[in-house]
Structure formats: structure tokens, C-alpha cells
Amino acid sequence: MYARIKIRDTVRVPPSRFGEDINEVIEDLLWEQFEGKLDREYGMIIGIENIEDLGEGRIIEGDGAVYYDVVFNAITFKPSMQEVVEGEVMEVVEFGAFVTIGPLDALLHMSQITEDYVIFDEKNKRLIGKETRKALSEGDFVRARIVALSLKEREPDKSKIGLTMRQPWLGNLKWLEEELEKLETEKTEV
């Protein structure tokens, strides 16, 4: 999910920034250029860690800027199919819940919450299992598996990630704690 990677790129330093410290300028420009960008190979770049190597600047005829070859470390977030993730339920709607995982949102469709039939409680903005009465509300933390993944480089906000909690040891973290307590109680009674 999260990774530290090394990237090589060229940074254009405009003439308006020539009087400033070159390392700070390059770092600022790298943040502007890369932060929040989605790349199929790396995933979403969420931060620039440090500059490892700064090459000599080059001037291209007709352009007043200086171009520097740079090697830097970045922190990325790249979800993958079947990966187990944890996140916070940010919104509950009639067809499911939106869960924030890292810098992206994923959809947990109501059919993928539990084996139980789930109904939408519009008044309280929560999803409730008809028989088990297990509820999922905004602000709950969940553990889920990624079952659908479509990352859009040009429009990261249109990326689609689908989740499921219909497997053992996945679900609302409150439910999982209750399950563990139940198992511990059964163990001590035996």
C-alpha cells in the first residue's frame, strides 16, 4: 500500500526563482509537480521525502529557465487487488458506504458489508443488518479487502475502488473486537 520510491526527473526552475536557495526551490517545485499525482506504476505520490542528487543545470535556447536533473525519494500509496486495508467510513448512503483508505475513497456496497440483508436507516445515516442488527455508521473504522480497482491517472478523483467485508476477520473494527472478546470468553469457560 505505502512505499518509499526513488524517482529521476527533470525540474524546470523559472527565472523568477533564480535568487533563492536552489535546493529549496527544487523541493518546492517537486511538491507542486508531484504531490497528489496518480501514476499507474507508482500509485499516488503523497509526499516528497528528500533530494538525493541534484545535477548541473542546463539552459535550453529560447527558454530563460534552468533545467536540473534530480533524483529524489517520494512516499506513495498504491492499492492492489485483494489487499486488506483499514479505513474510516466517511459517508453512508442508501447503496453503501464510502471509506477513506489513505488518500483515496473506496465504495463498500451494502451487499458487501455482511452475509445478512442490510437496510439503510436514513434518519441516523447508518446501515443495519436485518437479523444481526450490526450497524455501520459514519466515523466507524473498518477492515476490508479490495475487490475492484480502477485507477485514473488523469482524473484521480474519478478512480474507483470497491471493497468487501464478507470474509472472516473483516468488518467494522467494533464487530471484530466483540468477536475476539466472545472467543476469549469461550476459551476461559472451557
N, C-alpha and C positions, 0 to 999 in steps of 0.2 A: 504494500500500500504506500508507505512513505519510503523514500530513498534519497540518498545523497549521491549526486552525479557530477561528473566533470564535463563542462561544455567548452568548446572552442568556437569563438565567433569574432566578428569584426564590429567595432563600435565607431560610429561617426561622431566626432566632437566638433560642434559648431563653433565658429569664430567668437561668438558672444561669450563662450566659456573659457577662452584661452588664458585669462589672467588667474584662474583658480587652480587649486591643487589638482593635478591630473588624476591621481588615484581616487579622490572623492568624486570628481566629475564622472569618471568611468563607472564607478559604483552607482551613482545616481542614474546614469543613462542605462545601465544594465537593469536596474529595478524598473525603470519606465518601460523598457523594451520587453522584458520577460515576465514580470510578476503577473500572475493570473492568466498567462497564455497556456493554451492547451496544445499539446503535441502528441501525435499517436505513439511515437517512440518513447518519450519521457513521461508523458502524463501531464498534469497541470503543475506548472512551476509556481511554488508558493513563497519562495524566498531565495535571495542571493546570499550565500554564506561568506565567501571571500574570493579575492582575486589572487590566483596563483602565479600567473605570468602575464606581464604586460609588454608587448613587443614595441618595436620602434614605430613611430608614427609615419604615415605616408600621406602625401598630398596628391590629389588627383586633379589634373588640369581642368580648369573651368569650375572647380568647386573650392570654396575657401576653407572648407573643413579639413580636419586631420583625421585619418582612419588608423585605428590601433587594432592589432590582432590581440585577442585576450583569451586567456584560459581561466575559468572560474568554476567554483563549486556552487551548486544550487540544491535546494531541497524540493523534492517533487512528491506529488500524490498521484498514484496511478492504480485505480481499482482494477481488479481482474475477475473474470468469471469464476464462480464457486468459492470465492474468498469470503470468509466470515468477518463481518465488520460490526462495530458498535457505533451507535449514533443517537441523537436526540430527536424525538418526534416534535416537529416544528408546527405542523398544521394537520388537523383531522378534518376530512371532508367525507361526503356520503359514499364515495367509492374506495376510500382507503386513507392512508396517512403518508405525509411527506416527512422523510427522515434526513437530517443533515449528517452526512458522513464526510469528514474532512471538509474541504471547501466546496463540495458538491451536494446537491439534494437528490434523493432517491425516492421512488414510489414503492410503498408497501401496500399492494392492493388488498382489499378486505378479504378476498378469497385466499390470500397467502398468510393471514395472521394466525389462525389456529385451524384445527380439524373441525371445530364447532362452527355452526352457522353464526355469522356475525351481523349485528344490526347497528345502524347509525343512530346515536342519541344526539339529535340536532341541538337540543336545548343546552346540553352540557358539553357539546363538541367532543364526543368520545365514541369509540367503537366497542361494543359489548358482545361477548359470546352468549348465545341464547341459552344454552344449558349450563355452561361452566361459570357464567357471569364474570369471566375475566374481562377487564376493561383496559383500553388503550387510550390515553389522553395526551394532549399537548404537554410537553415538558418531560414525558416519560423517556427513559433510556432503554434502548432495545439492542439485542444481539440478533443479527440476521445474516443470511447468505445471499450473495449477489447471483441472480439467475438470468438477468438480461442486462446487456451493456451496449450502449451506442454512444460513443464519444464524438462530438462535433468540434473539430479544430477551429473552424471559422466562427462558430457561434457556441461557445462553451455553455451558455445558459440554456441552450436547446438540447444538451446532452440528456440521454435517458438512461437511468439505472433502475432496474427492477429488483426487488428484494423478496425473500420468503422467510417465514419463521415457522413453517410447518415441518420442522425436523427436530429430533431430540436436542435438548440443551440450547435451543434458540427461542427467543421470545422477549417479552418485557422483562427487564432485569429483576423487577419485583417478583414476578412469577417464578423466575429461576431461583431466587433466594428462598421463597416459600417451599419450592420443590426440594431444595437442599436441606432445609430445616426438617421437612417431613421425613426425608431419608435418614437423617441423623436420629430423629425420634424413634423411628422403626428399628434402627440399629441398637439403640440403648434398651429398647423393650425386649429384644431377643435374648 
